[in-house]
Amino acid sequence: MKIALLQTAVVADKEENLRNACACVETAAKNGADLAILPEMFNCPYSSAYFAAYAEEEGGNAWQKMARCAAEHRIALVAGSMPERCKDRVYNTAYVFDRAGYQIAKHRKVHLFDIDIPGGQYFRESDTFTPGDAITTFDLEGMRFGLCICFDFRFPELSRLMALRGAQVMIVPAAFNMTTGPLHWETMFRQRAVDDQVFTVGVAPARDVHGSYVSYANSIVCSPMGLVMTRAEESPCILYSELDAKQVADARSHLPLLSARRTDLYSVEER
């Protein structure tokens, strides 16, 4: 499967973000991608001041444009994440559409990014968002994917549960900042790949040093053996990568980590 990582610029104009996203999806499709992936908050500045104002219900304008874009260009699409309104709550939600534009999965961010460093960064997603309560996997054209959003990926239990559900690829729309990005971004994607013997795919917004939140960018794909297959820098771009399920099978056969777990001593279980 050929995937396209769409490291898009995000501006304050929601409609401009949607037009840009669709243009990038069209380019990916013309270049033979089977699946395109957008970043976290691809249609909304990553700021609590915008989340509630930009939120739409499932099936709203942004949802419809992404579904039509997938169908028009006959490409599967992980529509990064966007603010979703459901009754009186707002979620950080990623939608997945197949080549016909039908929604086949959605993930609401489970772990909300709340950080308060004395003399440093302060950010609380929980001031606006409600956490999701589901582990998300889906099947697409012969492969099984796990899907989570940014801060979710810091919790190895979640990744392990997706792997135990059969995930061969973990997709992570994310927006790490300029403090944690240089320290943890590549290390985390390589380590989760090694731990669970999966492809890991991180897709971030491009860096805007004048924005209210500065994304580290550096969208990335790692192999089931932990090798960096491709990685962006800070500017808007589209990256392509080929995912071969045989690499997952080979990694798990040659180094049988999942089958060698001592579940008589420890376990990771869903409640």
C-alpha atoms as one frame of an Amber mdcrd trajectory, in Angstrom:
protein
   0.000   0.000   0.000   1.288   3.419  -0.926   0.534   6.086   1.652   0.848
   9.878   1.487   1.620  12.000   4.543   0.155  15.469   4.024   2.153  17.913
   6.156  -0.087  20.911   5.524   0.127  24.507   6.674  -2.714  25.543   8.990
  -4.104  29.085   8.982  -6.952  30.817  10.805  -9.347  30.496   7.834 -11.108
  27.125   8.121 -12.271  27.097   4.505  -8.766  27.800   3.249  -7.483  24.874
   5.321 -10.130  22.603   3.812  -9.329  23.731   0.262  -5.633  23.170   0.852
  -6.286  19.728   2.343  -8.370  18.707  -0.664  -5.717  19.978  -3.076  -3.090
  17.882  -1.281  -5.345  14.815  -1.341  -5.824  15.312  -5.095  -2.056  15.505
  -5.598  -1.532  12.346  -3.555  -4.125  10.479  -5.585  -2.570  11.601  -8.876
   0.765  10.267  -7.612  -0.698   6.832  -6.995  -1.284   6.884  -3.238  -3.857
   4.462  -1.870  -4.237   6.292   1.437  -3.719   9.957   2.350  -3.294  11.140
   5.940  -3.808  14.678   7.238  -2.385  16.145  10.479  -3.963  16.739  13.854
  -6.199  19.841  13.718  -5.607  20.274   9.998  -8.537  22.688   9.634  -8.131
  24.595  12.908  -5.284  26.446  14.637  -4.081  24.380  17.583  -5.360  26.718
  20.268  -8.109  26.486  22.874  -9.380  29.818  21.594 -10.440  28.146  18.320
 -11.535  24.610  19.213 -15.140  25.284  20.269 -15.720  27.922  17.590 -14.499
  25.600  14.803 -16.292  22.485  16.092 -18.858  20.802  13.854 -21.072  17.772
  14.247 -20.235  14.553  12.431 -21.669  14.976   8.959 -21.071  18.727   9.009
 -19.408  20.873   6.361 -15.799  19.775   6.998 -16.820  16.108   7.248 -18.759
  16.327   3.973 -15.892  17.990   2.136 -13.435  15.319   3.253 -15.840  12.523
   2.310 -16.418  14.052  -1.135 -12.695  14.606  -1.612 -11.964  10.930  -0.925
 -14.740   9.795  -3.255 -13.884  12.228  -6.046 -10.248  11.168  -6.149 -10.855
   7.495  -5.308  -8.417   7.497  -2.414  -8.815   6.409   1.203  -8.370   9.259
   3.669  -7.572   9.689   7.346  -8.872  13.205   7.862  -6.272  14.106  10.475
  -8.306  15.431  13.336 -10.772  18.248  13.750 -12.954  19.596  16.565 -16.170
  17.568  16.710 -19.266  18.862  18.495 -21.655  16.273  19.912 -24.523  17.804
  21.890 -22.846  19.960  24.538 -19.400  18.359  24.238 -16.401  18.908  21.983
 -13.961  16.153  20.974 -10.648  16.013  19.118 -11.726  13.566  16.406 -10.172
  11.793  13.436 -12.441  10.403  10.708 -11.479   7.682   8.210 -13.072   7.432
   4.750 -12.696   4.715   2.149 -12.240   5.305  -1.585 -16.009   5.701  -2.014
 -16.168   8.409   0.643 -17.867   6.250   3.274 -16.792   6.699   6.881 -15.274
   3.418   8.066 -13.828   4.533  11.417 -13.450   7.453  13.798 -11.255   8.081
  16.818 -11.818  10.582  19.582  -8.581  11.487  21.339  -8.461   9.462  24.552
  -5.631  11.196  26.417  -5.941  14.970  26.554  -2.809  17.101  26.446  -2.663
  19.047  29.698   0.695  20.564  30.573   1.690  23.217  33.106   5.427  23.816
  33.430   6.330  26.541  35.945   7.957  29.333  33.997   7.313  27.435  30.757
   4.487  26.115  28.631   0.856  25.994  29.742  -1.769  24.213  27.650  -4.915
  22.363  28.697  -6.961  20.519  26.076  -9.326  19.483  28.850 -10.463  23.111
  29.153 -12.360  22.478  25.910 -12.295  18.815  24.927 -13.947  15.741  26.391
 -11.811  12.576  26.147 -12.896   9.678  23.971 -13.314   6.184  25.386 -12.473
   3.775  22.562  -9.467   1.943  21.148  -9.660   2.337  17.374  -8.639  -0.165
  14.718  -9.956  -0.572  11.195  -9.375  -2.704   8.113  -8.537  -1.205   4.758
  -7.649  -3.071   1.588  -6.084  -6.084   3.239  -4.276  -4.358   6.100  -5.325
  -3.561   9.665  -4.620  -0.128  11.081  -4.593   1.348  14.548  -5.482   5.011
  14.924  -4.748   7.403  17.760  -4.064  11.127  18.121  -0.858  12.792  19.346
  -0.716  12.524  23.170  -2.426   9.105  22.932   0.776   7.734  21.435   2.729
   8.388  24.628   0.871   5.552  26.359   2.373   2.177  25.389  -0.655   0.298
  26.716  -2.818   1.825  23.988  -0.366   0.888  21.246  -0.033  -2.644  22.602
  -3.815  -3.106  22.632  -4.030  -1.984  19.007  -1.287  -4.465  18.122  -3.082
  -7.250  19.977  -6.160  -6.426  17.922  -4.077  -7.165  14.841  -2.886  -3.697
  13.833   0.002  -3.787  11.359   0.195  -0.017  10.993  -0.337   2.712  13.604
  -1.431   6.079  12.268  -0.923   9.096  14.500  -2.061  12.573  13.453  -0.049
  14.695  15.888   1.247  18.167  16.677   4.237  17.883  18.991   5.686  21.203
  20.108   9.213  22.578  19.870  10.117  21.343  23.356   8.988  17.714  23.206
   9.392  17.275  19.447  13.196  17.387  19.251  13.442  15.218  22.380  10.810
  12.561  21.825   9.248  12.538  18.324  11.563  10.217  16.381  12.463   8.182
  19.468   8.815   7.475  20.212   7.859   6.468  16.689  10.863   4.182  16.388
  10.302   2.625  19.796   6.590   1.949  19.311   7.457   0.354  15.971   9.993
  -1.921  17.696   7.770  -2.690  20.694   4.749  -3.750  18.655   6.451  -4.699
  15.372   4.293  -2.405  13.272   4.719   0.456  10.867   4.300   3.766  12.705
   3.126   6.845  10.811   3.146  10.315  12.358   1.604  13.192  10.419   2.034
  16.719  11.745   1.126  20.213  10.600   3.894  22.260   9.046   5.747  24.644
  11.337   4.568  28.252  11.619   6.949  30.135  13.883   4.475  33.016  14.072
   1.514  30.847  15.075  -0.042  30.636  18.528   1.239  27.029  18.720   4.450
  26.073  16.929   4.389  22.518  15.578   7.608  20.515  15.442   6.400  19.091
  12.086   8.841  16.317  10.939   6.148  13.876   9.758   7.613  10.373   9.823
   7.235   6.697   8.850   9.108   3.918  10.691   9.376   0.256   9.750   8.461
  -2.711  12.009  12.190  -3.001  12.785  12.365   0.619  13.897  14.083   2.104
  10.845  13.106   5.587   9.696  11.736   5.090   6.183  10.992   8.736   5.461
  10.891  11.959   7.420   9.963  15.548   6.622  11.483  18.756   7.894   9.429
  21.783   8.920   7.883  23.064   5.660   4.607  22.040   3.992   5.161  18.901
   1.933   3.779  15.528   0.885   5.762  12.409   1.767   5.169   8.995   0.198
   5.957   5.570   1.588   5.227   1.968   0.633   3.906  -0.312   3.380   4.304
  -4.052   2.866   2.467  -6.307   5.325   5.153  -8.955   4.769   7.599  -6.763
   6.696   5.332  -7.005   9.746   5.007 -10.765   9.404   8.773 -11.148   8.976
   9.585  -8.993  12.006   7.195 -10.957  14.189   8.520 -14.275  12.893  12.205
 -13.433  13.264  11.807 -11.760  16.655   8.681 -13.240  18.292   7.966 -10.564
  20.879   4.170 -10.660  20.943   3.974 -14.449  21.114   6.655 -14.607  23.830
   4.802 -12.372  26.284   4.467 -13.863  29.797   0.760 -13.303  30.245   0.859
 -15.571  33.292   2.901 -12.828  34.953   1.532  -9.664  33.363  -1.106  -8.571
  30.894  -2.556  -5.551  29.174  -6.333  -5.915  29.220  -9.302  -3.874  28.101
 -11.956  -3.179  30.671
